[in-house]
Amino acid sequence: MKRSYNIYLQTAKIGAVAGMRSMVAISLLSGHLAKIDPKTLQNTPLALLKTPTANTALKLAVVGEMLADKMPFTPARTAVLPLLWRVVWGALLGAVTTSGRRRSEALPGALVGGGAALFTSYFFYLLRVRGAERLHIPDALMGIAEDAAVLALGANVAQESE
C-alpha cells in the first residue's frame, strides 16, 4: 500500500510541475526516460524524448518558457489553450509515471497527473496575481519566485525518480 501511495504522490508532484511550468515537467520526463531501459517506449512517439538532442532542446525550452512567462503579452495559464496543454501533459506524465509498474495504473495515473496540473494551474495563477496585488510586488518578481518553487519541486521529483 505504501508503494502505491508513493507512486501517486510522485505522479501528483509531476502533474503539479506541469501546471506551473509545463516545459519543466516535459524536460523532467525526458531526463528520466534517458536513464531507463533503452527499449522502454521504443516505437512510440515518446521515444523521441529519450534522445540527448531532445533533452538539450527541452532544457532550452524551459529557459524560454520562464522568460516568456514574465512578458505582458503572454496569455494567462488559465486561458483555454494553455490550460489544456498543461492538463494534457500532466495526464500524460502521470500515465507514464504509473504505468512503469503496471499498465492498469496508467489511467488512474493520468487522472492524478492531469488533476494536479489543473489544480496547480489555477492555484499558482491566483496566488501570483493576488500576491502581487496585495503585497505590491511586480508580477515579474512573483514569477521569479514561482520559477524557484517549480525548480525546487522539479529537483525533488527528479531525485525521487532515480
C-alpha positions as CSV (number, residue, x, y, z in Angstrom):
1,M,0.0,0.0,0.0
2,K,2.8,2.4,0.9
3,R,4.4,1.8,-2.5
4,S,1.1,2.7,-4.3
5,Y,0.8,5.9,-2.2
6,N,4.4,6.9,-3.1
7,I,3.9,6.5,-6.8
8,Y,0.7,8.5,-6.8
9,L,2.4,11.2,-4.7
10,Q,5.2,11.3,-7.2
11,T,2.6,11.5,-10.0
12,A,0.8,14.4,-8.3
13,K,4.1,16.2,-8.0
14,I,4.9,15.9,-11.7
15,G,1.4,17.0,-12.5
16,A,1.9,20.0,-10.2
17,V,5.1,20.9,-12.1
18,A,3.2,20.6,-15.4
19,G,0.5,23.0,-14.0
20,M,3.2,25.6,-13.0
21,R,5.7,25.3,-15.9
22,S,4.8,22.7,-18.5
23,M,8.2,22.6,-20.2
24,V,9.9,21.8,-16.8
25,A,7.7,18.8,-16.5
26,I,8.4,17.6,-20.0
27,S,12.1,18.2,-19.5
28,L,12.0,16.1,-16.3
29,L,10.3,13.3,-18.3
30,S,13.0,13.5,-21.0
31,G,15.7,13.3,-18.4
32,H,14.1,10.3,-16.7
33,L,13.5,8.4,-19.9
34,A,17.1,8.9,-21.0
35,K,18.2,7.0,-17.9
36,I,15.9,3.9,-18.1
37,D,16.0,0.8,-20.3
38,P,16.6,1.8,-24.0
39,K,13.7,-0.5,-25.1
40,T,11.2,1.4,-22.9
41,L,8.7,3.3,-25.1
42,Q,10.6,2.0,-28.2
43,N,8.5,2.6,-31.4
44,T,6.3,5.2,-29.7
45,P,6.2,9.0,-30.1
46,L,7.6,9.4,-26.6
47,A,10.8,7.6,-27.7
48,L,12.0,10.9,-29.2
49,L,12.1,12.4,-25.7
50,K,14.8,9.9,-24.7
51,T,17.4,11.4,-27.1
52,P,20.2,13.7,-25.9
53,T,19.1,16.2,-28.6
54,A,15.6,16.3,-27.2
55,N,16.9,16.6,-23.7
56,T,19.0,19.6,-24.6
57,A,16.3,21.3,-26.6
58,L,13.8,20.9,-23.7
59,K,16.2,22.5,-21.3
60,L,16.4,25.5,-23.6
61,A,12.6,25.4,-23.9
62,V,12.5,25.6,-20.1
63,V,14.5,28.8,-20.1
64,G,12.3,30.2,-22.9
65,E,9.1,29.4,-21.0
66,M,10.4,31.1,-17.9
67,L,11.4,34.2,-19.8
68,A,8.1,34.3,-21.8
69,D,6.1,33.9,-18.6
70,K,7.3,37.3,-17.5
71,M,6.2,39.1,-20.7
72,P,2.9,41.1,-20.7
73,F,1.8,39.6,-24.0
74,T,1.9,36.0,-22.6
75,P,-1.7,34.7,-22.1
76,A,-2.7,33.5,-18.6
77,R,-2.1,29.8,-18.0
78,T,-5.8,29.6,-17.2
79,A,-6.8,30.6,-20.7
80,V,-8.3,27.6,-22.6
81,L,-5.3,26.5,-24.7
82,P,-2.5,27.0,-22.2
83,L,-4.6,25.2,-19.5
84,L,-5.5,22.3,-21.9
85,W,-1.8,22.0,-22.8
86,R,-0.8,21.7,-19.1
87,V,-3.6,19.3,-18.2
88,V,-2.8,17.0,-21.2
89,W,0.9,17.0,-20.3
90,G,0.1,16.4,-16.6
91,A,-2.1,13.4,-17.6
92,L,0.4,12.0,-20.0
93,L,3.2,12.3,-17.5
94,G,1.0,10.8,-14.8
95,A,0.2,7.8,-17.1
96,V,3.9,7.3,-17.9
97,T,5.0,7.6,-14.2
98,T,2.5,5.0,-13.0
99,S,2.4,2.6,-16.0
100,G,6.0,1.6,-15.4
101,R,4.7,-0.6,-12.6
102,R,1.5,-1.9,-14.2
103,R,-0.4,-0.9,-17.3
104,S,-3.6,-1.0,-15.3
105,E,-2.3,2.0,-13.3
106,A,-1.9,4.3,-16.4
107,L,-5.5,5.6,-16.3
108,P,-5.5,6.4,-12.5
109,G,-2.0,8.0,-13.0
110,A,-3.3,10.1,-15.9
111,L,-6.2,11.3,-13.7
112,V,-3.9,12.2,-10.8
113,G,-1.4,13.9,-13.0
114,G,-4.0,15.8,-15.0
115,G,-5.9,16.8,-11.9
116,A,-2.8,18.0,-10.2
117,A,-1.9,20.1,-13.3
118,L,-5.4,21.6,-13.4
119,F,-5.4,22.4,-9.7
120,T,-1.9,24.0,-9.6
121,S,-2.5,26.0,-12.8
122,Y,-5.3,27.8,-11.1
123,F,-3.8,27.8,-7.6
124,F,-0.5,29.3,-8.6
125,Y,-2.1,31.7,-11.0
126,L,-4.3,33.1,-8.3
127,L,-1.5,33.1,-5.8
128,R,0.7,35.1,-8.1
129,V,-2.0,37.6,-9.2
130,R,-3.4,38.2,-5.7
131,G,0.0,38.1,-4.1
132,A,1.3,40.8,-6.5
133,E,-1.8,43.0,-5.9
134,R,-1.8,42.7,-2.1
135,L,1.9,42.8,-1.5
136,H,2.5,45.5,-4.2
137,I,5.2,43.3,-5.8
138,P,5.7,43.4,-9.5
139,D,4.3,40.4,-11.4
140,A,7.7,39.5,-12.9
141,L,9.2,39.2,-9.4
142,M,6.3,36.9,-8.3
143,G,7.0,34.9,-11.5
144,I,10.7,34.5,-10.4
145,A,9.6,33.3,-7.0
146,E,7.3,30.8,-8.8
147,D,10.2,29.7,-11.0
148,A,12.2,29.0,-7.9
149,A,9.4,26.9,-6.4
150,V,8.9,24.9,-9.6
151,L,12.6,24.2,-9.9
152,A,12.8,23.0,-6.3
153,L,9.7,20.8,-6.8
154,G,11.2,19.6,-10.1
155,A,14.5,18.8,-8.5
156,N,12.6,16.8,-5.8
157,V,10.7,14.9,-8.5
158,A,13.9,14.1,-10.4
159,Q,15.7,13.0,-7.3
160,E,12.9,10.6,-6.3
161,S,12.7,9.1,-9.8
162,E,16.4,8.0,-9.7
